[in-house]
């Protein structure tokens, strides 16, 4: 069964192509409600980021694009994949390319909440707060499901409220702030499954997968230079002020009424599918809405197309669904179910030019 999104490229309808032409013409003519100016800054950032990260890491363009989309709309990312595919390298290269402070936390059963948030220590006659790794812009929480639920819960306030509370005091986290949490979907011994409430806090789920043969050969040939880590050579492609401005620009990307209705129809269909016990939450609709805006902006468009929504249904919704146990034992998968939802939901018709 093809993964969600793999079937999208072959399913672009004539009506969607017509919509693209119509909205592009409107944008070029400056008609509409004043929000049609193409977000060229976001498109330029994506091109520069792809080149910068690509100098240290081969492939991973789709995961990287999901990462920058999540960052631009203040979302977090769950990375599910086996060891050795470059999750840490991607996070480090991503942070350095954007000039952001990076921190890595290794999930273990003896990790304490204070190891994440920080704690107060006695300094002479007074207590002084020593901030933990959570006070960074890009936080890689490696093997999050190896940490105990108590430590996992320390992330919830940080992810949702962008703050941590320690010793009765609330401290804001830096901006921007994104958590990249990884977990191995194969090795489950000695792990603590993430509860649905925590999974729902992740804007997107990302899989890196194995490289194609030509990409893997390119990776090996880079080692001829003698360095195993090319991240040190990366220079930032944007400053904090420009990144904040692009994030604000993304939120002005137009989502028309019919595209909004299509998005809601997809989300609500997951709550009625017989194979799904727990469908997508209202927070899922917000996540899909915001992520679609970012996806369009990275293409340089000031409007969202139905295909933006279709492409993101898998990364945004799949990890939030709970399948019926009996159907799952019979072979049902989240990706297969979402493909059925996509096939059964009508795509909005194109507007007349």
N, C-alpha and C positions, 0 to 999 in steps of 0.2 A: 504493500500500500504506500502510495506516495505521501510524503510529509506535507502538512498544511503549508501552503505557500508555493510548493513545487508545481502545483497544478495551475497557479494563478496566471503565469505568463502565457499559457496556451488557451486561457479562457477569457481573455480580454475581448469584450463584445464590440460590435460596430458602434453601438450606442455610447459606450465609454470613450471610444476614439473620437466620436463626434463631440462629446462633452469636452474633451481635452481641447479640441480645436476652438470650440465656442468660448470657453473660459479663458483660453490663451489670448484670443482676439479681444475679449473684454478687458483683460489686463493690459494689453498693449495700448488700447484706446483710452485707458484711464477711466472707463465707465464703472458704475456700481456705487458702492458705499464708501469709497475712499481707502479700502484695504487691499487694493489689487496690485500695489507695487511689489514686484517679485522680490523675495528675500534673498538677494544675491550674496549678502554677507554669509548666510548660512551655507549656501552652495559653495562659496569660496572656502569657507572653513572646512567643509567636508573634503574638498579636493586636497587641501593642504594637509589635513590630518591623515588622510589615506596614504599620501606620499611619505609623510614623516614616520608613521608607524610601520609602513611597508619597508622602510630602510632597516628596520630591526627585526621584523617578523614577516614571514611569507604567508600570503593568503589572509584569511580571516576578515575579508572585507565586509561580509554581511554581519558577523558578530560585532565588528567595530562600529558599523553604522547604527546598530541597535544600542550600543553603549553611548554614543554621542547623542542619539535621540533621547535616551533616558535622562542623560545629564541636562539637556536643554529644557526638559519639562520637570526637573526635580524628582526624577524617579530612581528606583533602585533595580539592580539586575541580579538574577539568579542564574549562575552558570552551572549547568549539569553536563559533566563529561568525565571521561576516564582520565587518569593521571598521564602527564607527559605530552599533552596536546598544545601546551602553550598558554594556559590560563593566566599564570603569574606574569609571564612575559608580556602578554597583551595588556594587562592592567598597568604594569609599570610603564610601558611605552605610551599608553593612552594618557596617563597622568603627566608624564614628562613632556609630551607633545603639547599639552595644554597649559604647561607651567603650573601645575597643581601639586600640592603636597600629598605624598603617597605614604600609606602605612599598611603593613600586612599583619594579620592576626592568624595564628595557627590554631584551629579548633582541636581541643583535647578534652578528655573527661575531667581533668583537674583544673581547667581554666575557670577562673573566678570572674564574676561581673566586674570587680574592681580592676582586673587585668585589662578590661576593655575600656571602661569609663575613666579610670584613674581613681585616686584616693588621697586623703589628707594624711600628711606625715608630720610628726613633731619636729619643728625646727627651732631649737632654743626653747623659748617659753611659749611659742605660738605654733598653731597648726598651719601648715602650708599645703595647698592643693597642688598635686602633681598630676597633670592631665595625662590620660591614657591615649592609646593609638586612635581612638574614635574621633579625636580632635584633629582630623585631617580632612582634606578635600575628597580624596579617593581612598576608600578603605576596602582592602581585599580581605575578606573573612574566609580563609581557606578551610575546607571541610567543616562547614558550619554545623552539619549534622553529627559531628563528633563531640561538640560541646553539649553540656547538660542543658535541659530546658531552662534552668535558672539563669544560666549565662546567655542563652538565646534570647530570653525575655529582656535582658538588658539592652538589646538592640531595638526593641519595639518602640520605645519612646524616642530614641535617636532617629530612627527611620521615619517615623510619622510626624514627630513634633520638631525635629531638628534641634533637639536640646537633650541634656542629660541632667538628672537630679542626683546629687551626691551629698550626703551629710546635711540634708535639709536645704540645700541651695541648688537652684536651677541655673545651669550654664549653657548659653547658646553655642551651637556648633558653627564652624566656619561656612561661608558660602563661596562657591557651590559645595554641595555635599552629596556624595553618592556611595552606596554600599554595593560592592560586588561580592556576592557570597557564592562559594563553590561547593558542590557536593558530588560525590561519585555515585552514579545511579546503579552501579553493579555491586560494589562491596558494601553490604549492609550490616555486617557483624560489628558490634560495638558502637552502633550509631543510634541517634535519637531523632526520629522522624519530625520534620517541621510541621507544626499544627497549621490547619487551614487559615487561621487568622493571621499567621505570620507569612504564609505563602502569598496571601492576598496583598501584602505590603510591597511585593516585588512587582514593578511595572512590567518587566519582560523576563522571559526565560530564554537563555541563549545556549546553543550547542556549537562547539567549535568543529568537532569531527576530525577525521584524519585528512591529511593533505593529499592532493592528487600527486601522481608520480612525478610529474614535471615540477611541481612546487616543492616536493620533498628533495628532489635532486638540486633545485636551486638553493634550498636551505643548506644542504651539505657543502655546496660549492662556496658558500659564504664563509665557511669555516677555514678556507684556505688562507684567509688573512691572518689567522692565528688567534682571533678573539672569539670567545663563545657568547659574549654579551655585548650587543651593539647599542643597547639602550643609552649607554653613557654618551654616545655621540649625538643623541637627539637634542635639537634645539626647539624651544617653544614656538608655536606658530600663531599664538594669540595671547593677549594679556587679559587680566581679570575683568577690566572694564568693558572690553569688546565682547567677551564671552557673555557678560550680564546683558549687554545690549542685544545680542543675538537671541538670547533666551526670551527677552521681552518681545522681540520681533516675531518669534515663533508663535506666541500666544495670540497674535493678531491674524494668523492665517485663517482664511474663510472656510467654514464648514457649512455648506448650504443646507436648507431644510430637508431636501430629499436624501442627501448623503447622511445627515444626522439620523433621519428615519431609518435608513438602511443599516446604519451602525446599531441602532437600538433593536431593530428586528433580529439581527444576528445574536446580540447578547441575550435577548429574551427567548430566542429559540433554544438556547442551551438549557433553559429551565424547564422546557417541555419535552425534550428528547427522551425517549424511553430508556436509553442506555446511560443516562446521566442522573445520579442521585442528588447531587448538589450542583446547580448551574452557576453561571457567572454572576457575581454580585454587582450592585450599583457602582461600587468602586471600580469594577472592571470596565464599565461603560465610560467612566471618566478617564481611566487609563488608556483605553482604546482611542478615545477622542483626542486626548493630548498627544499621544504618540503618533497618531495620523497627521496631526498638524506639523510635528517635527519632521516626519518622513517627507511630507510635501515640501517643507522649507529646504531640506537638504537637497532636493531636486531643483531648487530655485523657483518653486511655484508658490503663489499667494493663495492657493485654494487646494482643498483636499478632493481627491478623486475616489470613487468607489474602490478602485484597485489598490489604493493606499490602505484602505480599511481591510480589504481582503488579504493583502499581504501580511498584515500584522495580527490577524485573528489568532494564528498559532502561537507566536511568541508572547502575546498579551494574555490570551485566555486559557491556553491548554493547562498550565500549571495550577490554575484556580479551580478546575473542575474535579469533582469526585464521581467516578463511574459507579454504576450499580455493580455490586460485587459479583453477582451471578453472570451478568453480561461480560464483565471483565474476565472472569474465568473461562468464558466461552470464546475469548479472543478479541473482544472489543478494545480499542485503544482510543486515547484522547484525540490524536491526530485524525484517525479515521472518522470519528464521530464529528469532528469539526468540519471535515471535508463534506460530510453529508449535510451538515447545517448550511455550508456555503452553497452546495448544489441546490438545496431546497428553498433558498431565500432569493427572491427576485432582485436583480440589480436595477437601480433607478434608470429610467429612460433618459436619453439625452434631451436637453432643451433645444429648442429651435434657435438657429443663429439669428 
